[in-house]
Amino acid sequence: MLLAHLQRSPSRGPPLFVDLFERLPPDLLCRFLSDHAGPLDYPRVMLATPMAEMTAAVVRSRALWLRAAT
């Protein structure tokens, strides 16, 4: 969802990453960004992102998944 959001709103990338680095421990964020996150890392990253923007990305993606399934 993070990548979908950044693809749709690339100008939000720099402030979003600054926020993530300020809110999360560096080792957790590095695991997430290098695709080595554990099951408990994902909720922590999700909670550190802008909730309204990420929820909108989920809704848009769900609509695309449903369209592709038909």
C-alpha positions, 0 to 999 in steps of 0.5 A: 500500500505504501508503494501504491500511495507513493506512485499516486502521490510522489510529492508525499514521499519525502515527508512520509519517509521523514515521518517514518524515520522519526517515528520508528526505530531504524532497525525496524524501518530498515527491515521493512524497507529491505523486505525482511520485516517480521509479522509484528513489524508491519502493524508498527509501520502501518500505525506510523503512516498517515492513516487517512492516506493509507486507508484511501490507498487500500480502498482504491486497491481493493476496487482494482482487485475486485475488478480484476477478479471478475 
